[in-house]
Amino acid sequence: MVLKSPGAQIHDPNIEYGYQCLPKVDQSNVFKHVEEALGNGGCIAMFPEGGSHDNSDLLPFKAGIAMMTFGTILKTGQVPVVIPSGLKYFKRDEFRSRVVVEFGRPYKPTKKMVNLYKSGEKRKAIALFLKDIETRMREVVMTAPSVNELQAISMARNLYLPKNLEGFTQEQENEIYMRFSKGYNAMKD
């Protein structure tokens, strides 16, 4: 069944398409509570990409994680520790498949970043912070430029792994997965 022929016009000029602008969402209350929790030694989980997806690589990070971190420092004097975390699904297309959460090296923004933020160079401070966080995230997640490359890594890993993984702990199995990811990243550079 063909829904549209190749090259068919998607936009029909005879139809008036409506759209709606969503109002600006005021996140100041959320930021206030996050900064208060972090300033009191609490912890929160954030997804710096802004949502979930099934892409083969990370999405650009949103500035919120940096703004909340710097806001906590300025308002409370406490420097939050960011712990990058990566989710690894072993058979993500299967219901109730196994998942491993791997935690990366703890990270704090540098004094240079904090000083840039305080002095009004917020965009520069946020960009430096997000670059560092992305580097740390790449240490704990397996990414590739395309689904085909990710499938090739997965295939090589599956060929290497023994058929029966009963003798492996989850940590050992996850270490093998990480070595394939690190090996791929070293080879592509």
Beta strands, then each sheet from edge to edge (+ up, - down):
strand 1: 85-89
strand 2: 99-103
sheet 1: 1+ 2-
end
